[in-house]
Protein backbone atom coordinates (compact mmCIF):
# COMPACT_ATOMS: atom_id res chain seq x y z
CA UNK A 1 0.00 0.00 0.00
CA UNK A 2 1.38 3.41 -1.03
CA UNK A 3 0.32 6.61 0.74
CA UNK A 4 0.03 9.69 -1.47
CA UNK A 5 -0.84 13.27 -0.59
CA UNK A 6 -2.95 15.03 -3.22
CA UNK A 7 -2.82 18.83 -3.01
CA UNK A 8 -5.29 21.22 -4.61
CA UNK A 9 -4.15 24.80 -5.23
CA UNK A 10 -5.18 28.21 -6.51
CA UNK A 11 -3.75 28.86 -9.97
CA UNK A 12 -5.21 32.31 -10.57
CA UNK A 13 -5.51 33.67 -14.08
CA UNK A 14 -8.38 33.58 -16.57
CA UNK A 15 -11.84 33.06 -15.00
CA UNK A 16 -10.34 33.33 -11.49
CA UNK A 17 -10.62 36.07 -8.88
CA UNK A 18 -6.86 35.82 -8.27
CA UNK A 19 -3.71 36.93 -10.04
CA UNK A 20 -1.57 34.13 -11.47
CA UNK A 21 0.04 32.35 -8.51
CA UNK A 22 2.62 30.17 -10.25
CA UNK A 23 0.76 26.97 -9.40
CA UNK A 24 0.54 24.31 -12.10
CA UNK A 25 -2.62 22.63 -10.74
CA UNK A 26 -2.82 19.50 -8.58
CA UNK A 27 0.34 18.25 -6.87
CA UNK A 28 1.08 14.66 -5.83
CA UNK A 29 3.53 13.66 -3.10
CA UNK A 30 4.53 10.27 -1.79
CA UNK A 31 4.52 10.02 2.01
CA UNK A 32 7.63 8.15 3.17
CA UNK A 33 6.47 5.33 5.49
CA UNK A 34 9.09 5.69 8.21
CA UNK A 35 9.62 9.44 8.35
CA UNK A 36 6.27 10.83 7.10
CA UNK A 37 8.28 13.20 4.91
CA UNK A 38 6.88 14.21 1.52
CA UNK A 39 8.53 13.43 -1.82
CA UNK A 40 7.22 15.25 -4.89
CA UNK A 41 6.04 12.93 -7.67
CA UNK A 42 3.77 14.63 -10.15
CA UNK A 43 1.78 17.71 -11.07
CA UNK A 44 -1.41 17.52 -13.10
CA UNK A 45 -2.50 20.61 -15.02
CA UNK A 46 -5.19 19.90 -17.63
CA UNK A 47 -5.99 23.62 -17.74
CA UNK A 48 -7.76 23.72 -14.38
CA UNK A 49 -8.66 27.07 -12.90
CA UNK A 50 -8.23 27.06 -9.10
CA UNK A 51 -8.61 23.31 -8.35
CA UNK A 52 -8.72 24.36 -4.73
CA UNK A 53 -10.69 21.53 -3.12
CA UNK A 54 -10.66 17.82 -3.87
CA UNK A 55 -12.00 14.53 -2.56
CA UNK A 56 -10.53 11.03 -2.73
CA UNK A 57 -12.31 7.68 -2.74
CA UNK A 58 -10.21 4.63 -3.52
CA UNK A 59 -8.12 5.54 -6.55
CA UNK A 60 -10.67 8.10 -7.82
CA UNK A 61 -10.06 11.80 -7.25
CA UNK A 62 -12.55 14.55 -8.02
CA UNK A 63 -11.61 18.20 -7.87
CA UNK A 64 -13.73 21.29 -8.14
CA UNK A 65 -12.56 24.27 -10.20
CA UNK A 66 -13.44 27.66 -8.72
CA UNK A 67 -14.20 29.12 -12.13
CA UNK A 68 -16.35 32.25 -12.29
CA UNK A 69 -18.08 31.11 -15.50
CA UNK A 70 -19.37 27.63 -14.59
CA UNK A 71 -19.71 24.95 -11.94
CA UNK A 72 -16.97 22.53 -13.00
CA UNK A 73 -15.83 19.16 -11.65
CA UNK A 74 -12.96 17.07 -13.00
CA UNK A 75 -12.20 13.43 -12.25
CA UNK A 76 -8.87 11.61 -12.16
CA UNK A 77 -7.53 8.23 -11.20
CA UNK A 78 -4.23 7.73 -9.43
CA UNK A 79 -2.03 4.80 -10.40
CA UNK A 80 0.05 2.62 -8.11
CA UNK A 81 3.14 4.68 -8.88
CA UNK A 82 1.42 7.97 -8.00
CA UNK A 83 0.62 9.27 -11.49
CA UNK A 84 -2.59 11.23 -12.05
CA UNK A 85 -4.67 10.24 -15.08
CA UNK A 86 -7.39 12.66 -16.21
CA UNK A 87 -10.76 10.95 -16.84
CA UNK A 88 -13.66 13.36 -17.26
CA UNK A 89 -14.98 16.91 -16.88
CA UNK A 90 -18.53 17.82 -15.82
CA UNK A 91 -19.84 21.34 -16.34
CA UNK A 92 -23.15 22.61 -14.91
CA UNK A 93 -24.99 25.87 -14.38
CA UNK A 94 -23.35 27.76 -11.51
CA UNK A 95 -20.05 29.34 -10.58
CA UNK A 96 -17.08 28.99 -8.24
CA UNK A 97 -17.60 25.46 -6.99
CA UNK A 98 -15.97 25.54 -3.55
CA UNK A 99 -16.27 21.96 -2.30
CA UNK A 100 -16.76 18.39 -3.48
CA UNK A 101 -17.58 15.24 -1.50
CA UNK A 102 -18.21 11.56 -2.24
CA UNK A 103 -21.21 9.46 -1.33
CA UNK A 104 -19.98 7.13 1.47
CA UNK A 105 -21.97 4.08 0.33
CA UNK A 106 -22.48 4.42 -3.44
CA UNK A 107 -21.36 6.10 -6.65
CA UNK A 108 -22.51 9.69 -6.27
CA UNK A 109 -20.68 12.94 -5.59
CA UNK A 110 -21.70 16.48 -4.68
CA UNK A 111 -20.36 19.85 -5.77
CA UNK A 112 -21.23 23.05 -3.86
CA UNK A 113 -21.42 26.20 -6.00
CA UNK A 114 -20.33 29.07 -3.76
CA UNK A 115 -20.98 32.11 -5.94
CA UNK A 116 -24.15 30.68 -7.49
CA UNK A 117 -25.54 29.26 -4.23
CA UNK A 118 -26.41 25.86 -5.66
CA UNK A 119 -25.71 22.16 -5.25
CA UNK A 120 -24.85 19.75 -8.06
CA UNK A 121 -25.36 15.98 -7.74
CA UNK A 122 -23.57 13.64 -10.11
CA UNK A 123 -23.15 9.91 -10.52
CA UNK A 124 -19.77 8.48 -11.44
CA UNK A 125 -18.53 5.20 -12.84
CA UNK A 126 -15.42 3.17 -12.08
CA UNK A 127 -13.75 4.68 -15.14
CA UNK A 128 -14.23 8.19 -13.70
CA UNK A 129 -17.03 9.25 -16.06
CA UNK A 130 -19.54 11.61 -14.40
CA UNK A 131 -23.18 12.42 -15.17
CA UNK A 132 -25.29 15.21 -13.65
CA UNK A 133 -28.41 13.92 -11.86
CA UNK A 134 -29.68 17.01 -10.01
CA UNK A 135 -29.10 20.74 -9.60
CA UNK A 136 -30.67 22.58 -6.63
CA UNK A 137 -30.54 26.36 -6.09
CA UNK A 138 -30.78 28.05 -2.68
CA UNK A 139 -32.64 31.28 -1.96
CA UNK A 140 -31.93 33.73 0.86
CA UNK A 141 -29.41 36.06 2.49
CA UNK A 142 -28.25 37.30 5.88
CA UNK A 143 -26.74 40.31 7.63
CA UNK A 144 -23.04 40.63 6.66
CA UNK A 145 -22.53 42.99 3.69
CA UNK A 146 -20.67 41.56 0.67
CA UNK A 147 -20.46 38.10 2.29
CA UNK A 148 -24.13 37.28 2.82
CA UNK A 149 -25.93 39.25 0.13
CA UNK A 150 -27.13 36.01 -1.49
CA UNK A 151 -26.81 32.23 -1.02
CA UNK A 152 -23.29 30.77 -0.89
CA UNK A 153 -23.36 26.97 -0.64
CA UNK A 154 -19.95 26.29 0.86
CA UNK A 155 -19.79 22.51 1.29
CA UNK A 156 -21.82 19.32 1.53
CA UNK A 157 -21.66 16.22 3.71
CA UNK A 158 -23.63 12.99 3.56
CA UNK A 159 -24.89 11.31 6.70
CA UNK A 160 -22.85 8.16 7.45
CA UNK A 161 -25.53 5.92 5.88
CA UNK A 162 -25.69 8.07 2.75
CA UNK A 163 -29.42 8.77 3.09
CA UNK A 164 -29.22 12.45 4.01
CA UNK A 165 -27.20 15.41 2.71
CA UNK A 166 -26.35 18.48 4.78
CA UNK A 167 -25.25 21.67 2.98
CA UNK A 168 -23.86 24.61 4.99
CA UNK A 169 -24.74 27.88 3.23
CA UNK A 170 -22.53 30.78 4.30
CA UNK A 171 -24.77 33.40 2.72
CA UNK A 172 -28.03 32.30 4.39
CA UNK A 173 -26.77 31.26 7.86
CA UNK A 174 -28.43 27.90 7.31
CA UNK A 175 -27.52 24.25 7.03
CA UNK A 176 -29.86 22.78 4.44
CA UNK A 177 -31.16 19.27 5.18
CA UNK A 178 -31.90 17.16 2.11
CA UNK A 179 -33.18 13.63 1.75
CA UNK A 180 -31.18 11.82 -0.91
CA UNK A 181 -33.10 9.68 -3.39
CA UNK A 182 -30.51 7.08 -4.24
CA UNK A 183 -32.45 5.52 -7.13
CA UNK A 184 -32.62 8.82 -9.05
CA UNK A 185 -29.79 10.90 -7.60
CA UNK A 186 -32.25 13.65 -6.61
CA UNK A 187 -32.44 15.85 -3.51
CA UNK A 188 -35.64 16.78 -1.67
CA UNK A 189 -35.97 18.89 1.46
CA UNK A 190 -36.44 16.92 4.65
CA UNK A 191 -40.09 17.76 5.54
CA UNK A 192 -39.38 17.30 9.25
CA UNK A 193 -36.50 19.79 9.17
CA UNK A 194 -35.70 21.53 5.85
CA UNK A 195 -32.81 23.40 7.51
CA UNK A 196 -31.28 24.53 10.78
CA UNK A 197 -30.20 28.13 11.34
CA UNK A 198 -27.18 29.57 13.07
CA UNK A 199 -27.03 32.93 14.80
CA UNK A 200 -27.04 35.80 12.24
CA UNK A 201 -23.67 36.59 10.70
CA UNK A 202 -22.01 33.25 11.51
CA UNK A 203 -21.39 32.09 7.93
CA UNK A 204 -21.66 28.26 7.97
CA UNK A 205 -18.72 26.71 6.12
CA UNK A 206 -17.90 23.01 6.74
CA UNK A 207 -19.69 20.13 8.43
CA UNK A 208 -18.69 16.66 9.63
CA UNK A 209 -19.96 13.74 11.71
CA UNK A 210 -18.43 12.06 14.73
CA UNK A 211 -17.08 8.61 13.71
CA UNK A 212 -19.50 6.67 15.94
CA UNK A 213 -21.59 8.99 18.17
CA UNK A 214 -24.84 10.44 16.73
CA UNK A 215 -23.24 13.90 16.74
CA UNK A 216 -22.34 16.40 14.02
CA UNK A 217 -20.13 19.48 13.97
CA UNK A 218 -20.50 22.71 11.98
CA UNK A 219 -17.69 25.25 11.54
CA UNK A 220 -18.65 28.86 10.85
CA UNK A 221 -16.24 30.97 8.83
CA UNK A 222 -17.25 34.49 9.86
CA UNK A 223 -18.36 33.85 13.45
CA UNK A 224 -15.46 31.46 14.21
CA UNK A 225 -17.58 28.95 16.11
CA UNK A 226 -18.24 25.23 16.11
CA UNK A 227 -21.90 24.28 16.51
CA UNK A 228 -22.41 20.82 17.99
CA UNK A 229 -25.60 18.94 17.08
CA UNK A 230 -27.25 15.75 18.20
CA UNK A 231 -28.26 13.79 15.11
CA UNK A 232 -31.59 12.02 15.38
CA UNK A 233 -31.16 9.09 13.00
CA UNK A 234 -34.83 8.16 12.60
CA UNK A 235 -36.13 11.62 11.75
CA UNK A 236 -32.73 12.63 10.30
CA UNK A 237 -32.78 15.95 12.13
CA UNK A 238 -30.25 18.07 14.02
CA UNK A 239 -30.58 19.55 17.53
CA UNK A 240 -28.02 22.08 18.72
CA UNK A 241 -26.37 21.18 22.04
CA UNK A 242 -23.31 23.46 22.08
CA UNK A 243 -21.67 26.47 20.48
CA UNK A 244 -17.95 27.03 21.16
CA UNK A 245 -15.37 29.48 19.81
CA UNK A 246 -12.47 28.18 17.72
CA UNK A 247 -10.31 31.08 18.97
CA UNK A 248 -8.69 31.70 22.38
CA UNK A 249 -10.47 33.91 24.90
CA UNK A 250 -9.58 37.56 24.38
CA UNK A 251 -8.44 37.23 20.78
CA UNK A 252 -10.04 40.16 18.91
CA UNK A 253 -8.26 40.35 15.56
CA UNK A 254 -9.60 39.22 12.19
CA UNK A 255 -9.63 35.46 11.65
CA UNK A 256 -11.72 33.04 9.62
CA UNK A 257 -12.49 29.39 10.37
CA UNK A 258 -11.50 27.11 7.50
CA UNK A 259 -11.67 23.36 8.21
CA UNK A 260 -12.45 20.85 10.95
CA UNK A 261 -11.51 17.16 11.24
CA UNK A 262 -12.18 14.49 13.87
CA UNK A 263 -9.79 11.67 14.81
CA UNK A 264 -10.88 8.10 14.08
CA UNK A 265 -10.91 7.22 17.79
CA UNK A 266 -13.51 9.98 18.31
CA UNK A 267 -11.46 11.70 21.01
CA UNK A 268 -10.19 14.88 19.31
CA UNK A 269 -11.39 17.58 16.92
CA UNK A 270 -9.09 20.03 15.14
CA UNK A 271 -9.92 23.36 13.49
CA UNK A 272 -7.77 25.53 11.18
CA UNK A 273 -7.90 29.28 11.77
CA UNK A 274 -6.85 31.80 9.10
CA UNK A 275 -5.67 35.03 10.72
CA UNK A 276 -4.90 33.51 14.09
CA UNK A 277 -2.84 31.10 11.94
CA UNK A 278 -3.31 28.19 14.27
CA UNK A 279 -4.69 24.70 14.61
CA UNK A 280 -7.13 24.47 17.51
CA UNK A 281 -7.35 21.26 19.52
CA UNK A 282 -10.62 20.23 21.19
CA UNK A 283 -11.23 17.22 23.41
CA UNK A 284 -14.50 15.41 22.65
CA UNK A 285 -16.72 14.13 25.46
CA UNK A 286 -17.05 10.35 25.19
CA UNK A 287 -20.70 10.47 26.24
CA UNK A 288 -22.17 13.60 24.67
CA UNK A 289 -19.77 14.52 21.86
CA UNK A 290 -19.46 18.08 23.15
CA UNK A 291 -16.14 19.93 22.97
CA UNK A 292 -13.62 21.38 25.38
CA UNK A 293 -10.79 23.58 24.08
CA UNK A 294 -7.38 22.09 24.87
CA UNK A 295 -4.94 24.44 23.11
CA UNK A 296 -3.82 26.17 19.94
CA UNK A 297 -0.74 25.27 17.93
CA UNK A 298 1.23 27.08 15.20
CA UNK A 299 0.13 26.01 11.74
CA UNK A 300 3.64 26.15 10.24
CA UNK A 301 2.83 29.05 7.94
CA UNK A 302 0.12 31.62 7.19
CA UNK A 303 -3.48 31.22 6.10
CA UNK A 304 -4.22 27.55 6.88
CA UNK A 305 -7.15 26.77 4.59
CA UNK A 306 -7.33 23.01 5.00
CA UNK A 307 -6.03 20.21 7.21
CA UNK A 308 -6.03 16.43 6.92
CA UNK A 309 -4.62 13.48 8.83
CA UNK A 310 -1.54 11.68 7.54
CA UNK A 311 -1.14 7.88 7.57
CA UNK A 312 -2.19 6.32 10.87
CA UNK A 313 -3.15 9.82 12.08
CA UNK A 314 0.43 10.25 13.30
CA UNK A 315 0.55 13.64 11.61
CA UNK A 316 -1.74 16.47 10.54
CA UNK A 317 -0.95 18.11 7.21
CA UNK A 318 -1.75 21.81 6.78
CA UNK A 319 -2.24 23.68 3.49
CA UNK A 320 -0.98 27.20 4.24
CA UNK A 321 -2.15 29.25 1.25
CA UNK A 322 -0.77 32.65 2.24
CA UNK A 323 2.78 31.38 2.89
CA UNK A 324 2.82 28.99 -0.11
CA UNK A 325 3.69 25.90 1.87
CA UNK A 326 2.54 22.60 3.33
CA UNK A 327 3.34 21.84 6.96
CA UNK A 328 3.48 18.31 8.39
CA UNK A 329 2.82 18.45 12.15
CA UNK A 330 3.71 15.48 14.35
CA UNK A 331 0.74 14.36 16.47
CA UNK A 332 0.55 12.60 19.84
CA UNK A 333 -2.37 10.17 19.56
CA UNK A 334 -2.80 10.00 23.36
CA UNK A 335 -3.06 13.75 24.06
CA UNK A 336 -3.98 14.99 20.58
CA UNK A 337 -1.25 17.64 20.85
CA UNK A 338 1.39 18.50 18.24
CA UNK A 339 5.13 18.35 18.84
CA UNK A 340 7.41 21.33 18.33
CA UNK A 341 9.11 19.82 15.28
CA UNK A 342 7.48 19.91 11.87
CA UNK A 343 8.52 19.83 8.21
CA UNK A 344 7.45 22.36 5.57
CA UNK A 345 7.34 22.06 1.77
CA UNK A 346 6.99 24.85 -0.79
CA UNK A 347 3.98 24.73 -3.10
CA UNK A 348 2.19 27.74 -4.65
CA UNK A 349 -1.12 28.71 -3.00
CA UNK A 350 -2.10 25.32 -1.51
CA UNK A 351 -5.76 25.14 -0.50
CA UNK A 352 -6.56 21.48 0.16
CA UNK A 353 -4.64 18.31 1.02
CA UNK A 354 -6.10 14.78 0.94
CA UNK A 355 -4.64 11.36 1.69
CA UNK A 356 -4.88 8.67 -0.98
CA UNK A 357 -4.05 5.02 -0.24
CA UNK A 358 -3.31 3.07 -3.41
CA UNK A 359 -2.11 -0.50 -3.88
N, C-alpha and C positions, 0 to 999 in steps of 0.2 A: 504494500500500500504506500503510495506517494502522497505527501501533503503539499498542496500548492496554495499560495495566497494570490487571489485575483483582486486587482485594484482598479476601481473606476476613478476617473479624473474629470476635471474641467479642461476642455481644450480651448475654449473661447473661439472667436472668429465668426464667420458667417452664420446667421440665424441664432447667435448666442447673445446673452446680455454682457458677456465679458470680452475684454481684449484677449488676443492670442496669448496663451500661457506658456507655450513650448511643449505641452503634453502631446503625445502621439496616440492617445486613446486608452486602451485597457492594458495593464501591465501584469505579467505573470512572474511569480517568484516561487522557487522551491524552498521549502522550510527544512533545513538540515535537522535530522532526527535527534542528534545528541546535543546540539548547541542551541537549537531554535533560531539560528541565524538565517537570514534571507539571502538567496542567490538568484540574481536576475536571470530569467530564461527567455522571455518573449514579450513582444508588444504587438497588439492587434489594432490596426487603424480602421480600415474599411470605411473611412470618411465619416465616422461618428462625430456628432456635435455634442459635447458635454455628456459622455456616458458616465454620469456621476453616481449612479446607484445601480447595483446589480444583485442578483440572487442566484444561488447555486443549488441544484438538486441532482445528485448523482454526478454524471459527467456533462450535464446540460447547464449552460449559463445563459441567463437572459439579462440584458441591460436595457435600461431606459436611455433615451437621449433627450436632454432638456432643450429641445429645439423650440423656437418661438412660433414656428409655422405649422407644427403638427404634433400629434401624440404618437411617438415612435418607439417601438420595441425591436430589439435585435437579438437573435439567438445564436449561440455558439455551442460547440462541443469541445471538451478538452481531452487530449489524448494521453496515453500513459506516460509519455515523455514530456508532458507539459505544454504542448503546442495547442494554440487556439484555432479551431476551424469554424469559419463563418457558415451559418446554415440558412437563416431566413430573416426577413425584415417585415414587420407589420406596422402599417400606418393607419391611424384613425383620426376622426375629428377631435380636435383638442390642441393643447399646447403645453409645453414644458412639463413633460412627465417627470415626476420627482421621485417615484418609488415603484418598485416591482416586487411581487412576492409570489411564491408557488403555493398551490393547493397541497396540503400535507398528505392527502390520501388518494389523489387522482391526478389527471393530466390537464389541469387548468392553471392559469396564472392571471394575475391582476396588475394593471398599471394605473397609477393615480396621477391624473392631470392636474398639476398645481395651478397654472395660470387660467386654465379653462374650467376648473372646478368640476371635473367629471371622473368617472371610473370606467376603465375598459376591462372587459373579461375576454380571455382568449383560451382556446384549447391548444394543446401542442402534442405533437407525435414524437416517437422515439428518435426520428431523424431530425428533430428540431423545427419542423414546419409548424407554423402558427396560423390560427384562424379565429377571427373576431366572432364572439357569440353574443355580446351585449355591450351597451354603452349607456351609462346612466349619468345624468347631469344634476348637480346640486343647485339649490336656490337659497339665497340668504346672505347675510352680512353681519358685522358686529361693530365694535366701538373704536378700534384703533385705526386712525387714518392711514391710508396707503398700504396697510397690511391686511385689513379686514373689510375692504370696500365691496368685496364680492366673494363667492365661494373659492376656497383653495384646498382641494383634496390633497392631503400631504402624504398619506401612506394608506396601506390596507393590511389587515391581518385576519386570516381564517381562525375560527375556533379550532381546537385540537382535533375534533372529529370531522372537520371540513364542511359542516352543515351551515355555518353562520359566517358572515364577513363583517368586520368592523372597520370603518373608514374614518379616521380623524380628519376633520376639516378645519384648518387653521383660520379660514376667513369667517366661518359661521359660529365658532366656539361650540361645535357639536361633534360627537362621535356617532356616525350613522350606523344603524344596525340592520343588516340585510340578511334575509334568508336566501340561501344559495340553492337553486334548483339544478341539481347535478345532471339530470337527464338532458337539460336544454342549455345549461351554461348561463342561465338568466338570474338576475337579482330582483328580489321583491322586498319591500320594507317589512320588517317584523311588526305585525299588527299589535302585538303586546307591548312593544317598545321600539318605535321607529328610530329613536335616537336618544342619547343622553347629552345634557348640556354641562359645560364647565362654567365657572364664574366668567363674567364678561372680560374680554381682553386677554385671556389666557393663551389662545393660539394653539390648539391641539396639534401635535406633530406626529409622534410615533407611539405604537401600542404593542404590547406583548403579553403572553400568558405565563403564569407560573408553570413549571414543568409537571407538577402533579396536584397541587392544590387548586380548587375552583376559584382562582383569583386572577385578575388581570391588572395591568399597569399602563397608565397613559402619561406620556411626557408632554408638557406644554412648552412651546418654544419661546413665547413672549413672556409669559408669567413665571417661567422657571420653576414649575412644580411637577410632582408626580402625583397623579390621582390613583388611588387604589380602589378596586372594585371587587365585590363578591360577584361571581358568575353563577347564575342560576341555570343549570344545564337543561332542565325540563322546559322552562319558558324561554330560555336563551336570552336572558336579560341581565343587565348590570345594575348593581347597587353600590353607590359610593360609601366607603368605610374609612377613608383617610385622604388627606391632602398634605403633602410635605414638600418643603423647599429643596431644590437640588443645590442650593448655594449656602455657604456658611452664614450664621447669624451675623448681622452687621455689615455684610457686603452690600454696597449700594451703587456699584458701577454697572455699566452696560454689559450684559451677558445673555446668551441665548442657548437654551437646551437643544441638544442635537440628537442623541441616541441613547437608548437604554438596553441593557442585556442582563439576563439572569443566568446564574451558574446552573449546571445540570443537577447538582445536588439540592437545589432549591434554597440554598442558605444565603446567597449574596446577590444583590443587584448593583449594577454600575451605571452611571450616567456620564455623558461627555458634555462639557460646558464651554462654549465658545465665548471668550471675553475673560472669564475667570481662568480659562485655559487649564482646566483640571479634569480629573476623573473622580467623580464622587463615589464613595463606597457606602452601601446601605446593607445592614443586617436584616434578614427577613425572619419574621416570627414563624416558628414551625407550626403553630396552631392556626393563626389568623391570616398569615401572609402580609401583615402590615410591616412597615419599614421603620428602622431606626438608623439615623446617620452615624457613620463610624469613622469618617475622615475624608480628606480630599488630597489627591496626589497630583504632582506635575504630570502633564500630558506628553512631555518630551518635545514640545514645539508650540505652535500658535494656531488657534482656530481648529480644535478637534471636532470634525464633522461626524465621524463615524468610528465605532469601536467593534471589535469582534474577538472572540476567544481563539487562541492558537491551539495546536494539537494537545489533547489531554487537559485543556484549560490550564496549562502551566504558565501561559502568558496571555496578555491582552494586547492586541495590536491596534494602534491609533492612527487614523488618517488625519494628519495635521495640514489642512489646506493652506493656511496663511503662511506657514513656514516651509512649504514644499517638501514635506518629509513624512515618512512612516516612523513610528516609534514602537518598539517591541518591549513591553514592560513585563518583568518577571513577577509572577503571582504566587502567593502563599495560599494553598488550597484550604488550609485550616483556619486562617484568620481572614482571608480574602484580601489582605493588604498587598501592596506592591513593594518590591525591594528598591534600593537606591540606584542600582545599576540597570541600565537599559541601553539598547542599541538603536541607532537611527539610520535611515536610508533615504537618500534624496530621490524624490519623484515629483514632477510638476503638478501642483494643485490637486493632491489626492483628496477624494471625497468619500470613498467607500472601500472597505476591505472585507473579503469573504473567504472563508476556508473551503477548499475543495479537496476531497479525498478520492483518489483515482487509483485503480489497480493497474 
